[in-house]
Amino acid sequence: MDTGLDVTGTLRASEISKKISLLEALHFVKKAWDEVSDVKTRNCLRHGGFIRTKQEDNPDVIEKSANLSDEGYEAWMNVDVNLETDEKTTEVTICLARVN
């Protein structure tokens, strides 16, 4: 596609718009999109928050590292299973606290 455009990049957008047709502009857009990889598109969408990762879908699920054994992973996941961080809260204690 020969548009007769200055390829040195010295033309301004307003000058370019006077030298090419809409069809030529659409061809430029298509060519530019064809040069964008699927991976780059996915990464941009993920970075923009349009695609959620498995971790974002369920933050309680932590994937096992490849260099960690199954036993080591289970031990790591359960290291604080018996650690009490706060008292158990029931509906009754919530209601009592609200009344008082």
N, CA, C and O of each residue as an XYZ file, in Angstrom:
400
protein
N       0.850     -1.163      0.000
C       0.000      0.000      0.000
C       0.904      1.237      0.000
O       1.537      1.541      1.011
N       0.963      1.928     -1.097
C       1.782      3.124     -1.221
C       0.912      4.352     -1.035
O       0.058      4.660     -1.867
N       1.143      5.054      0.075
C       0.334      6.230      0.369
C       1.089      7.516      0.085
O       0.510      8.602      0.131
N       2.375      7.402     -0.207
C       3.170      8.590     -0.461
C       3.464      9.376      0.805
O       3.776     10.565      0.742
N       3.365      8.721      1.952
C       3.611      9.397      3.219
C       5.101      9.476      3.493
O       5.870      8.611      3.074
N       5.493     10.505      4.189
C       6.869     10.680      4.629
C       7.149      9.687      5.749
O       6.570      9.804      6.829
N       8.027      8.710      5.514
C       8.266      7.661      6.505
C       9.249      8.088      7.584
O       9.541      7.306      8.489
N       9.763      9.305      7.511
C      10.714      9.756      8.535
C      10.004     10.208      9.793
O      10.657     10.462     10.805
N       8.663     10.316      9.758
C       7.914     10.666     10.945
C       7.828     12.157     11.190
O       7.581     12.584     12.318
N       8.028     12.960     10.150
C       7.997     14.405     10.344
C       6.610     15.008     10.093
O       6.396     16.188     10.372
N       5.680     14.226      9.579
C       4.333     14.741      9.337
C       3.508     14.731     10.610
O       3.652     13.840     11.447
N       2.664     15.700     10.749
C       1.739     15.757     11.876
C       0.478     14.982     11.519
O       0.205     14.717     10.348
N      -0.297     14.616     12.565
C      -1.523     13.851     12.350
C      -2.479     14.595     11.433
O      -3.136     13.974     10.597
N      -2.570     15.910     11.571
C      -3.481     16.682     10.713
C      -3.041     16.639      9.254
O      -3.880     16.639      8.353
N      -1.722     16.604      9.014
C      -1.215     16.516      7.642
C      -1.447     15.120      7.066
O      -1.791     14.968      5.894
N      -1.253     14.099      7.912
C      -1.461     12.716      7.463
C      -2.920     12.503      7.099
O      -3.228     11.849      6.103
N      -3.815     13.054      7.905
C      -5.247     12.853      7.650
C      -5.679     13.446      6.316
O      -6.680     13.013      5.744
N      -4.943     14.423      5.815
C      -5.266     15.023      4.514
C      -4.700     14.200      3.362
O      -5.138     14.357      2.223
N      -3.724     13.317      3.641
C      -3.039     12.583      2.582
C      -3.538     11.158      2.387
O      -3.265     10.551      1.352
N      -4.277     10.600      3.378
C      -4.734      9.214      3.238
C      -6.254      9.156      3.319
O      -6.906     10.020      3.905
N      -6.788      8.111      2.711
C      -8.245      7.919      2.750
C      -8.628      7.146      4.013
O      -7.771      6.613      4.717
N      -9.907      7.100      4.277
C     -10.405      6.342      5.417
C     -10.061      4.868      5.266
O      -9.693      4.213      6.241
N     -10.176      4.345      4.058
C      -9.846      2.932      3.817
C      -8.376      2.664      4.130
O      -8.047      1.648      4.743
N      -7.496      3.566      3.713
C      -6.072      3.395      4.011
C      -5.831      3.442      5.526
O      -5.023      2.677      6.053
N      -6.529      4.336      6.214
C      -6.389      4.423      7.663
C      -6.827      3.123      8.318
O      -6.181      2.647      9.252
N      -7.930      2.542      7.828
C      -8.396      1.265      8.369
C      -7.380      0.154      8.128
O      -7.206     -0.722      8.975
N      -6.714      0.184      6.984
C      -5.663     -0.804      6.711
C      -4.499     -0.630      7.695
O      -3.925     -1.614      8.162
N      -4.155      0.626      8.004
C      -3.099      0.876      8.983
C      -3.485      0.315     10.350
O      -2.666     -0.307     11.027
N      -4.727      0.537     10.745
C      -5.205      0.049     12.040
C      -5.160     -1.471     12.080
O      -4.705     -2.053     13.065
N      -5.630     -2.119     11.013
C      -5.620     -3.588     10.957
C      -4.190     -4.118     11.048
O      -3.918     -5.076     11.772
N      -3.276     -3.483     10.305
C      -1.884     -3.927     10.327
C      -1.297     -3.778     11.730
O      -0.569     -4.653     12.199
N      -1.615     -2.671     12.397
C      -1.100     -2.459     13.749
C      -1.648     -3.508     14.707
O      -0.897     -4.045     15.522
N      -2.948     -3.814     14.625
C      -3.541     -4.827     15.512
C      -2.989     -6.211     15.223
O      -2.835     -7.025     16.134
N      -2.686     -6.483     13.945
C      -2.119     -7.795     13.598
C      -0.744     -7.990     14.224
O      -0.313     -9.123     14.435
N      -0.057     -6.898     14.521
C       1.278     -6.979     15.115
C       1.247     -7.119     16.631
O       2.289     -7.330     17.251
N       0.069     -7.004     17.237
C      -0.068     -7.159     18.684
C      -0.330     -8.636     18.986
O      -1.262     -9.229     18.444
N       0.488     -9.219     19.845
C       0.345    -10.649     20.149
C      -0.829    -10.885     21.098
O      -1.261     -9.986     21.820
N      -1.331    -12.123     21.075
C      -2.408    -12.510     21.992
C      -1.966    -12.362     23.443
O      -2.749    -11.957     24.302
N      -0.717    -12.689     23.706
C      -0.188    -12.611     25.066
C      -0.197    -11.163     25.543
O      -0.588    -10.880     26.675
N       0.232    -10.249     24.681
C       0.248     -8.834     25.064
C      -1.168     -8.342     25.340
O      -1.386     -7.593     26.292
N      -2.129     -8.753     24.522
C      -3.520     -8.352     24.729
C      -4.036     -8.870     26.060
O      -4.653     -8.118     26.814
N      -3.793    -10.158     26.368
C      -4.227    -10.734     27.642
C      -3.580    -10.016     28.819
O      -4.247     -9.723     29.811
N      -2.281     -9.732     28.711
C      -1.585     -9.046     29.798
C      -2.146     -7.646     30.028
O      -2.303     -7.214     31.170
N      -2.443     -6.947     28.950
C      -3.009     -5.595     29.081
C      -4.399     -5.654     29.711
O      -4.729     -4.840     30.573
N      -5.209     -6.614     29.279
C      -6.545     -6.749     29.850
C      -6.480     -7.131     31.318
O      -7.264     -6.629     32.124
N      -5.549     -8.021     31.677
C      -5.388     -8.419     33.070
C      -4.905     -7.230     33.900
O      -5.405     -6.990     34.999
N      -3.941     -6.496     33.374
C      -3.410     -5.330     34.085
C      -4.484     -4.259     34.272
O      -4.498     -3.559     35.284
N      -5.368     -4.136     33.308
C      -6.455     -3.163     33.405
C      -7.610     -3.616     34.270
O      -8.545     -2.850     34.506
N      -7.559     -4.874     34.755
C      -8.606     -5.372     35.637
C      -9.788     -5.999     34.911
O     -10.827     -6.251     35.521
N      -9.641     -6.252     33.619
C     -10.737     -6.840     32.859
C     -10.725     -8.366     32.897
O     -11.736     -9.000     32.596
N      -9.589     -8.959     33.266
C      -9.468    -10.413     33.388
C      -9.003    -10.704     34.810
O      -8.045    -10.106     35.299
N      -9.689    -11.620     35.458
C      -9.318    -11.981     36.825
C      -8.498    -13.256     36.818
O      -8.770    -14.177     36.047
N      -7.497    -13.306     37.677
C      -6.693    -14.509     37.820
C      -7.392    -15.458     38.782
O      -8.348    -15.075     39.455
N      -6.914    -16.698     38.847
C      -7.480    -17.675     39.788
C      -7.381    -17.155     41.217
O      -8.294    -17.351     42.018
N      -6.271    -16.491     41.535
C      -6.075    -15.961     42.881
C      -7.102    -14.884     43.189
O      -7.584    -14.802     44.319
N      -7.449    -14.053     42.206
C      -8.437    -12.998     42.428
C      -9.842    -13.567     42.562
O     -10.661    -13.035     43.312
N     -10.130    -14.665     41.826
C     -11.448    -15.283     41.912
C     -11.698    -15.880     43.283
O     -12.805    -15.785     43.813
N     -10.669    -16.497     43.861
C     -10.805    -17.114     45.170
C      -9.516    -16.865     45.953
O      -8.593    -17.678     45.893
N      -9.441    -15.753     46.687
C      -8.196    -15.423     47.374
C      -7.813    -16.402     48.474
O      -6.679    -16.367     48.953
N      -8.735    -17.279     48.890
C      -8.408    -18.261     49.919
C      -7.616    -19.439     49.353
O      -7.001    -20.192     50.108
N      -7.628    -19.599     48.046
C      -6.910    -20.704     47.407
C      -5.531    -20.208     47.003
O      -5.400    -19.260     46.229
N      -4.517    -20.853     47.532
C      -3.143    -20.514     47.199
C      -2.548    -21.697     46.461
O      -2.502    -22.811     46.984
N      -2.098    -21.450     45.250
C      -1.551    -22.542     44.443
C      -0.198    -22.981     44.980
O       0.603    -22.171     45.447
N       0.034    -24.282     44.900
C       1.271    -24.876     45.404
C       2.427    -24.534     44.474
O       2.320    -24.661     43.254
N       3.516    -24.105     45.061
C       4.724    -23.831     44.305
C       5.265    -25.138     43.735
O       5.143    -26.186     44.370
N       5.854    -25.087     42.557
C       6.354    -26.292     41.891
C       7.484    -26.956     42.666
O       7.658    -28.171     42.576
N       8.254    -26.183     43.424
C       9.404    -26.763     44.129
C       9.072    -27.143     45.569
O       9.980    -27.366     46.370
N       7.777    -27.221     45.913
C       7.351    -27.572     47.265
C       6.629    -28.916     47.225
O       5.734    -29.124     46.405
N       7.021    -29.820     48.111
C       6.381    -31.134     48.149
C       4.948    -31.004     48.647
O       4.581    -29.994     49.249
N       4.136    -32.039     48.391
C       2.742    -32.028     48.859
C       2.679    -31.925     50.378
O       1.848    -31.197     50.921
N       3.568    -32.664     51.072
C       3.584    -32.626     52.527
C       3.998    -31.240     53.030
O       3.409    -30.712     53.973
N       5.007    -30.666     52.398
C       5.461    -29.334     52.778
C       4.388    -28.283     52.531
O       4.226    -27.352     53.320
N       3.663    -28.436     51.440
C       2.579    -27.507     51.126
C       1.471    -27.593     52.173
O       0.993    -26.567     52.657
N       1.060    -28.817     52.525
C       0.015    -28.999     53.540
C       0.460    -28.431     54.888
O      -0.322    -27.779     55.580
N       1.716    -28.682     55.255
C       2.228    -28.156     56.518
C       2.230    -26.627     56.495
O       1.879    -25.988     57.487
N       2.619    -26.052     55.379
C       2.656    -24.595     55.245
C       1.249    -24.000     55.309
O       1.037    -22.973     55.954
N       0.287    -24.646     54.637
C      -1.084    -24.151     54.623
C      -1.746    -24.258     55.996
O      -2.620    -23.457     56.328
N      -1.335    -25.238     56.789
C      -1.980    -25.483     58.077
C      -1.152    -25.023     59.273
O      -1.449    -25.402     60.406
N      -0.122    -24.216     59.041
C       0.768    -23.814     60.113
C       0.023    -23.058     61.212
O       0.417    -23.135     62.376
N      -1.027    -22.340     60.880
C      -1.734    -21.556     61.895
C      -3.178    -22.010     62.090
O      -4.014    -21.245     62.573
N      -3.468    -23.253     61.716
C      -4.847    -23.729     61.795
C      -5.374    -23.749     63.231
O      -6.566    -23.535     63.451
N      -4.512    -24.000     64.199
C      -4.940    -24.061     65.599
C      -4.688    -22.759     66.352
O      -4.909    -22.691     67.562
N      -4.241    -21.754     65.670
C      -3.963    -20.475     66.293
C      -5.253    -19.677     66.431
O      -5.914    -19.361     65.442
N      -5.597    -19.358     67.674
C      -6.813    -18.586     67.899
C      -6.437    -17.107     67.888
O      -5.636    -16.645     68.700
N      -7.032    -16.383     66.954
C      -6.704    -14.971     66.822
C      -7.751    -14.067     67.446
O      -7.483    -12.887     67.674
N      -8.925    -14.583     67.725
C     -10.000    -13.807     68.307
C     -11.011    -14.784     68.879
O     -11.015    -15.964     68.531
N     -11.865    -14.286     69.756
C     -12.875    -15.171     70.324
C     -13.900    -15.542     69.261
O     -14.102    -14.808     68.293
N     -14.529    -16.665     69.448
C     -15.576    -17.100     68.536
C     -16.781    -16.178     68.702
O     -17.239    -15.939     69.819
N     -17.280    -15.673     67.604
C     -18.420    -14.763     67.646
C     -19.658    -15.489     67.146
O     -19.656    -16.075     66.064
N     -20.697    -15.442     67.934
C     -21.968    -16.049     67.540
C     -23.009    -14.956     67.387
O     -22.774    -13.809     67.768
N     -24.137    -15.302     66.839
C     -25.215    -14.327     66.692
C     -25.667    -13.806     68.056
O     -26.015    -12.634     68.198
N     -25.657    -14.690     69.057
C     -26.074    -14.295     70.401
C     -25.128    -13.233     70.959
O     -25.585    -12.224     71.497
N     -23.807    -13.447     70.837
C     -22.868    -12.460     71.375
C     -22.961    -11.137     70.620
O     -22.772    -10.075     71.213
N     -23.244    -11.187     69.347
C     -23.418     -9.954     68.566
C     -24.641     -9.194     69.050
O     -24.586     -7.978     69.233
N     -25.773     -9.919     69.264
C     -27.003     -9.291     69.737
C     -26.831     -8.719     71.132
O     -27.308     -7.621     71.417
N     -26.150     -9.456     72.004
C     -25.925     -8.978     73.361
C     -25.047     -7.722     73.371
O     -25.290     -6.789     74.137
N     -24.041     -7.713     72.525
C     -23.158     -6.555     72.448
C     -23.907     -5.350     71.897
O     -23.633     -4.219     72.297
N     -24.831     -5.570     71.003
C     -25.631     -4.491     70.408
C     -26.618     -3.907     71.421
O     -26.840     -2.697     71.445
N     -27.210     -4.766     72.260
C     -28.181     -4.326     73.254
C     -27.468     -3.518     74.346
O     -27.989     -2.501     74.803
N     -26.294     -3.963     74.757
C     -25.575     -3.297     75.860
C     -24.839     -2.148     75.334
O     -24.166     -1.447     76.091
